[in-house]
Amino acid sequence: MSFQVIMLKKILVVFGFGLSLFLLWFAVSNYRAAGPIAEENLRGLAVSLAAAIENTTRQDPSFKSLTGFHPSDVAFFAIIDRKGTIRFHSNSDLIGSSTDNRDVLAVMQNKVISESRVVLGTGEKAYLFDIPLDIHGEVFALRLTLHTYKADAVVRRARLNFALLLSLLAVGWFLAVIIYRFAKREERHQMEMAHRESLARLGEMGAMLAHEIRNPLAGIKGYAQVIEKRPAEERNRKFAQSIVNEVLRLENLVNELLAYVRNESTSMNLIDSGGLISHAVSLIRQEAEQLHVAVSIECPENLPVLGNSDRLVQVLLNLFKNALQAMPDGGSLRISAGIAGSAVSITVADSGAGISQEDMARIFEPFFTTKARGTGLGLALCKKIIGEHNGTISVSSRVGQGTSVSITLPLQKGNIPGGSSL
């Protein structure tokens, strides 16, 4: 698992916890504030009703105009004088009766407001609000009893929202855990599949490697046995040379295999692409002349790339040799280089036999080859080296018309120290 994926998972987990804590804090704060808000709503309503009643009684000291005053929020209300006599009550049967309620008398005497929650005879919870009234110089006490279902709806709604939010968070985290477990299971499944695929490829590579090694070993063994039986014969000199060639073939196979599987970091320097190409061409120039292959180079000056010259020369040599092997009867090999956006593009094109569409899909697979004595590691090694240099490699080909291989490497700015750094 890459570092970026791990960091992304950690960020998502931290974000999830942070969002959950914020939502919990919001829900708790909203729930705790609901009670005081409900009480404030009741108090504001009671003060407004008391002001309306006081204005009405000042205009009509007989309290008769209050008979039709029946707001829906009022359970009942009464006006009481200093002697404790009920001068008005929303229940007309109680008008004129006396009360010895000390709270009401204290409101008139101290001119203070009193509020409390009470339970009515019907079992309903109500809000009791006592306030002094000054009517034409005489002090009365107004007792308001209000229904609380509207105000309590705020608390109930906050309680419901709190419960819903907790439920949603619980369901969300439950689903997150389930998804996480499924993701981990899928990840393990993918790792197992990748491991099995790696084992299958390793088995295939081992079989092909054994086949490649067995053939030259059989030849070496046969030639050595002939030389052992008749060491003095003149023809054994050719057999000895064949042994050397087969050993060199094995050595080349082992070297390519080691180059493909090694992962150690390589030193990078600023390299001139033109010098790199010229150096690689000089190594195959003689072989090209023997095969009657015309080599042409088109490369402007000052195309610097950052890389390892030995590894990049190895890539070019592999491409050049593949091109020469595709033109046993002669042809042309064209090498061109130039700037493509922010990259240096190098193209190696030949006029050889070309590659079929069936083989094109597998040309970068290790040990895949269409040659009788090839190792099948050349293009796979090229792709690996170019990938180490943050570049790309692509192949286009037509049967009977030739093959073109394009390489792109990041263009570097700056002067190349000491020429081509080769």
TIGUKE-670503 format. One record per residue (C-alpha): x, y negated, z negated; chain; residue number from 1. Coordinates in steps of 0.001 Angstrom, whole numbers, plus 500000, padded with zeros to 6 digits. Layout:
! residues N
R     px     py     pz chain resi
R      X      Y      Z     A  NUM
...
***
This chain:
! residues 422
R     px     py     pz chain resi
R 500000 500000 500000     A    1
R 501439 496630 501036     A    2
R 502180 493816 498609     A    3
R 499616 491564 500334     A    4
R 496825 494135 499838     A    5
R 497720 494550 496141     A    6
R 497731 490785 495605     A    7
R 494391 490451 497415     A    8
R 492845 493099 495144     A    9
R 494184 491339 492046     A   10
R 492816 487997 493262     A   11
R 489383 489534 493910     A   12
R 489317 491137 490444     A   13
R 490348 487892 488731     A   14
R 487797 485958 490797     A   15
R 485080 488471 489892     A   16
R 485843 488243 486166     A   17
R 486040 484456 486346     A   18
R 482723 484174 488174     A   19
R 481069 486583 485718     A   20
R 482331 484621 482706     A   21
R 481130 481356 484262     A   22
R 477658 482776 484938     A   23
R 477471 484178 481399     A   24
R 478474 480823 479936     A   25
R 475888 479069 482122     A   26
R 473127 481506 481120     A   27
R 473941 481297 477392     A   28
R 474149 477497 477509     A   29
R 470842 477285 479360     A   30
R 469189 479650 476874     A   31
R 470528 477801 473827     A   32
R 469442 474461 475254     A   33
R 465910 475689 476013     A   34
R 464736 475518 472362     A   35
R 465801 471894 471751     A   36
R 464363 470902 475143     A   37
R 461008 472471 474240     A   38
R 460950 470651 470884     A   39
R 461867 467386 472590     A   40
R 459042 467850 475079     A   41
R 456553 468423 472239     A   42
R 457831 465446 470295     A   43
R 457627 463174 473349     A   44
R 454102 464367 474092     A   45
R 453026 463812 470468     A   46
R 454469 460287 470392     A   47
R 452687 459412 473672     A   48
R 449349 460756 472389     A   49
R 449771 458940 469066     A   50
R 450409 455659 470886     A   51
R 447274 456175 473007     A   52
R 445164 456959 469927     A   53
R 446532 453925 468068     A   54
R 445695 451585 470962     A   55
R 442213 453055 471188     A   56
R 441511 452639 467433     A   57
R 442740 449064 467445     A   58
R 440166 448240 470063     A   59
R 437473 450279 468323     A   60
R 438033 450480 464541     A   61
R 434904 452618 464231     A   62
R 436759 455521 465920     A   63
R 433664 456316 468008     A   64
R 435614 455956 471277     A   65
R 437843 458861 470181     A   66
R 434934 461259 470491     A   67
R 435634 461787 474175     A   68
R 439419 462012 473734     A   69
R 440201 465689 474367     A   70
R 443613 466213 476063     A   71
R 444273 469842 477002     A   72
R 447471 469967 474973     A   73
R 445713 468966 471718     A   74
R 444351 471754 469535     A   75
R 442774 469172 467206     A   76
R 443633 465836 465620     A   77
R 442487 463852 462582     A   78
R 442816 460356 461138     A   79
R 443046 460208 457332     A   80
R 442963 457144 455079     A   81
R 444955 456510 451888     A   82
R 442264 458148 449690     A   83
R 442621 461407 451612     A   84
R 439292 461011 453381     A   85
R 439119 462234 456952     A   86
R 437865 459207 458853     A   87
R 437897 461026 462187     A   88
R 438341 464596 463284     A   89
R 438041 466233 466711     A   90
R 435753 468667 464864     A   91
R 432917 466318 463929     A   92
R 431791 468597 461052     A   93
R 434936 467679 459115     A   94
R 434485 463886 459322     A   95
R 434024 462464 455820     A   96
R 435552 465425 454011     A   97
R 438531 464971 451711     A   98
R 442036 466435 451817     A   99
R 444707 466513 449159     A  100
R 447531 467406 451555     A  101
R 450600 465817 450043     A  102
R 452468 465748 453364     A  103
R 449794 463545 454887     A  104
R 449768 461227 451883     A  105
R 453573 461030 451946     A  106
R 453479 459980 455613     A  107
R 451234 457031 454729     A  108
R 453138 456046 451625     A  109
R 456658 456306 453085     A  110
R 455675 455441 456669     A  111
R 457721 458333 458071     A  112
R 457068 460894 460799     A  113
R 456732 464570 459931     A  114
R 456787 467497 462363     A  115
R 456702 471264 461887     A  116
R 455572 474553 463398     A  117
R 452400 476068 461935     A  118
R 450177 479084 462502     A  119
R 446507 478316 462983     A  120
R 443676 480375 461575     A  121
R 443259 481979 464979     A  122
R 446849 483244 464804     A  123
R 448065 480786 467397     A  124
R 451416 479091 466806     A  125
R 451072 475306 467037     A  126
R 453087 472124 466659     A  127
R 452035 469821 463791     A  128
R 452901 466134 464088     A  129
R 452078 463565 461360     A  130
R 452617 459833 462007     A  131
R 451422 456676 460214     A  132
R 448998 454340 462058     A  133
R 448650 450602 461337     A  134
R 445127 449574 462293     A  135
R 444248 445939 461505     A  136
R 446505 445897 458439     A  137
R 445276 449214 457046     A  138
R 447582 452264 457070     A  139
R 446205 455615 458183     A  140
R 447801 458984 458868     A  141
R 447342 460626 462254     A  142
R 447634 464408 462212     A  143
R 448148 465894 465708     A  144
R 448136 469639 466251     A  145
R 449381 470570 469736     A  146
R 449342 473789 471706     A  147
R 452901 474971 472381     A  148
R 452422 477389 475287     A  149
R 453671 474881 477894     A  150
R 456742 473950 475890     A  151
R 457397 477550 474919     A  152
R 457258 478461 478615     A  153
R 460615 476700 478960     A  154
R 462106 479033 476338     A  155
R 460469 482079 477881     A  156
R 461751 481117 481331     A  157
R 465264 480617 479959     A  158
R 465056 483978 478183     A  159
R 463866 485650 481384     A  160
R 466624 484000 483430     A  161
R 469179 485115 480884     A  162
R 467923 488700 481014     A  163
R 467816 488678 484826     A  164
R 471333 487286 485086     A  165
R 472681 489875 482665     A  166
R 470908 492590 484652     A  167
R 472279 491302 487948     A  168
R 475800 491099 486535     A  169
R 475511 494610 485144     A  170
R 474205 495939 488467     A  171
R 476875 493996 490350     A  172
R 479715 495383 488266     A  173
R 478183 498853 488411     A  174
R 478083 498660 492212     A  175
R 481610 497205 492243     A  176
R 482880 500163 490210     A  177
R 481112 502598 492536     A  178
R 482521 500857 495625     A  179
R 485969 500815 494017     A  180
R 485778 504542 493335     A  181
R 484630 505238 496887     A  182
R 487410 502998 498211     A  183
R 490001 504815 496090     A  184
R 488634 508144 497276     A  185
R 488775 506971 500888     A  186
R 492283 505659 500340     A  187
R 493378 509026 498943     A  188
R 491678 510726 501883     A  189
R 493509 508476 504334     A  190
R 496802 509150 502573     A  191
R 496161 512885 502716     A  192
R 495297 512658 506398     A  193
R 498410 510584 507067     A  194
R 500486 513076 505100     A  195
R 499032 515974 507083     A  196
R 499618 514108 510319     A  197
R 503191 513392 509269     A  198
R 503706 517064 508461     A  199
R 502227 518007 511836     A  200
R 504502 515559 513639     A  201
R 507451 516743 511585     A  202
R 506666 520326 512568     A  203
R 506370 519316 516221     A  204
R 509601 517346 516037     A  205
R 511331 520254 514317     A  206
R 510157 522673 517004     A  207
R 511315 520396 519806     A  208
R 514599 519688 518062     A  209
R 515185 523409 517581     A  210
R 514431 523931 521267     A  211
R 516834 521160 522298     A  212
R 519601 522534 520106     A  213
R 518992 526200 520982     A  214
R 519548 525696 524725     A  215
R 523057 524183 524549     A  216
R 524006 526570 521738     A  217
R 523044 529532 523922     A  218
R 525255 528176 526699     A  219
R 528120 527512 524307     A  220
R 527793 531004 522904     A  221
R 527770 532619 526375     A  222
R 530759 530642 527636     A  223
R 532698 531305 524452     A  224
R 532013 535049 524735     A  225
R 533302 535111 528311     A  226
R 536437 533229 527334     A  227
R 536924 535547 524363     A  228
R 536867 538651 526587     A  229
R 539052 537244 529344     A  230
R 540975 534301 528005     A  231
R 543578 534277 530777     A  232
R 541221 533953 533750     A  233
R 541382 530711 535712     A  234
R 537604 530294 535882     A  235
R 537416 530043 532099     A  236
R 538683 526494 532376     A  237
R 535305 525532 533852     A  238
R 533579 527428 531072     A  239
R 535598 525502 528495     A  240
R 534581 522247 530183     A  241
R 530943 523372 530051     A  242
R 531360 524034 526336     A  243
R 532665 520494 525870     A  244
R 529750 519043 527849     A  245
R 527198 520965 525824     A  246
R 528863 519901 522565     A  247
R 528759 516278 523761     A  248
R 525087 516739 524549     A  249
R 524463 518014 521030     A  250
R 526504 515163 519582     A  251
R 524466 512653 521580     A  252
R 521224 514266 520355     A  253
R 522348 514105 516729     A  254
R 523510 510493 517105     A  255
R 520183 509421 518605     A  256
R 518279 511279 515922     A  257
R 520304 509618 513158     A  258
R 519856 506217 514799     A  259
R 516088 506786 514941     A  260
R 515571 507916 511348     A  261
R 517923 505524 509581     A  262
R 516299 502586 507790     A  263
R 519227 500649 506395     A  264
R 519254 496924 507034     A  265
R 521519 495612 509768     A  266
R 523398 492318 509874     A  267
R 521870 489658 512104     A  268
R 523771 486997 514028     A  269
R 522933 484377 516613     A  270
R 523478 486026 520006     A  271
R 523362 484725 523575     A  272
R 520939 486836 525630     A  273
R 522940 486310 528820     A  274
R 526152 487565 527262     A  275
R 524282 490524 525773     A  276
R 522887 491526 529167     A  277
R 526219 491033 530972     A  278
R 528011 493207 528443     A  279
R 525433 496022 528730     A  280
R 525502 495871 532560     A  281
R 529295 496140 532587     A  282
R 529013 499488 530777     A  283
R 526821 501070 533487     A  284
R 528210 499213 536512     A  285
R 530411 502119 537654     A  286
R 527620 504683 537314     A  287
R 525274 502395 539283     A  288
R 527797 502088 542110     A  289
R 528172 505863 542259     A  290
R 524386 506234 542602     A  291
R 524234 503393 545179     A  292
R 522036 501293 542918     A  293
R 522227 497532 543455     A  294
R 522186 495620 540150     A  295
R 521045 491995 540039     A  296
R 520920 489670 537015     A  297
R 518829 486504 536660     A  298
R 519464 484863 533306     A  299
R 519790 481157 532461     A  300
R 522326 479969 529949     A  301
R 521668 479323 526258     A  302
R 518945 481805 525364     A  303
R 519847 482451 521725     A  304
R 518235 485245 519709     A  305
R 518842 486404 516148     A  306
R 519813 490047 516045     A  307
R 522377 492799 515794     A  308
R 524396 492918 519010     A  309
R 525275 496635 518756     A  310
R 521647 497675 518280     A  311
R 520381 495420 521081     A  312
R 523089 496648 523462     A  313
R 521962 500187 522605     A  314
R 518412 499235 523663     A  315
R 519571 497770 526978     A  316
R 521828 500753 527697     A  317
R 518924 503162 527106     A  318
R 516730 501160 529491     A  319
R 519478 500890 532128     A  320
R 520255 504624 531986     A  321
R 516549 505512 532248     A  322
R 516332 503291 535324     A  323
R 519402 504857 536924     A  324
R 518099 508374 536250     A  325
R 514840 507402 537996     A  326
R 516841 506447 541157     A  327
R 519108 509440 541962     A  328
R 519073 508519 545662     A  329
R 519809 504838 545177     A  330
R 517666 501771 544767     A  331
R 517678 498436 542973     A  332
R 517897 497482 539311     A  333
R 516754 493940 538512     A  334
R 517419 492379 535108     A  335
R 515861 488983 534403     A  336
R 515559 486823 531316     A  337
R 513767 483597 530481     A  338
R 511727 481680 527925     A  339
R 508117 482730 527348     A  340
R 506569 480337 524848     A  341
R 508554 480649 521622     A  342
R 510265 483882 522676     A  343
R 512998 485143 524956     A  344
R 511683 487601 527525     A  345
R 513992 490234 529088     A  346
R 512680 492393 531939     A  347
R 514341 495529 533310     A  348
R 512751 496638 536622     A  349
R 513751 499526 538873     A  350
R 512552 500863 542213     A  351
R 512488 504471 541066     A  352
R 509872 507217 541037     A  353
R 507687 505560 538400     A  354
R 505702 507097 535542     A  355
R 502293 508756 535802     A  356
R 499335 507384 533827     A  357
R 499136 510613 531804     A  358
R 502739 510189 530630     A  359
R 502450 506436 530013     A  360
R 500369 507044 526863     A  361
R 503177 509078 525265     A  362
R 506405 507460 526445     A  363
R 507174 505968 523010     A  364
R 506570 509229 521124     A  365
R 509733 510820 519673     A  366
R 510962 513876 521620     A  367
R 508552 513305 524507     A  368
R 510416 513494 527787     A  369
R 509812 514438 531414     A  370
R 513493 515108 532037     A  371
R 514938 518613 532098     A  372
R 517797 517704 529762     A  373
R 516456 514632 527991     A  374
R 516143 514207 524221     A  375
R 512961 512120 524294     A  376
R 514357 509684 521737     A  377
R 515456 506852 524032     A  378
R 512284 504753 524293     A  379
R 511196 505655 520758     A  380
R 514538 504327 519501     A  381
R 514183 501201 521647     A  382
R 510753 500445 520193     A  383
R 512058 500944 516648     A  384
R 515034 498617 517162     A  385
R 512944 495912 518849     A  386
R 510436 496148 515993     A  387
R 513282 495604 513505     A  388
R 514037 492361 515383     A  389
R 510377 491173 515166     A  390
R 509997 491633 518911     A  391
R 507786 493619 521277     A  392
R 508394 496068 524100     A  393
R 505973 497055 526854     A  394
R 506139 499218 529982     A  395
R 504289 498990 533283     A  396
R 504785 501491 536082     A  397
R 503371 502829 539340     A  398
R 504216 506196 540762     A  399
R 506485 505791 543781     A  400
R 506955 502036 543240     A  401
R 509087 501829 540108     A  402
R 508946 500878 536447     A  403
R 509241 497562 534628     A  404
R 510112 497276 530925     A  405
R 509594 493906 529181     A  406
R 511173 492935 525867     A  407
R 510360 489791 523873     A  408
R 512524 488506 521033     A  409
R 511967 485347 518955     A  410
R 513785 482355 520444     A  411
R 516249 480748 518026     A  412
R 517302 477107 517969     A  413
R 520941 476238 517523     A  414
R 524353 476695 519040     A  415
R 525865 480156 519357     A  416
R 529179 480341 517477     A  417
R 532065 481784 519474     A  418
R 530180 482386 522710     A  419
R 527977 485478 522846     A  420
R 528881 486982 519462     A  421
R 529708 490342 521099     A  422
***
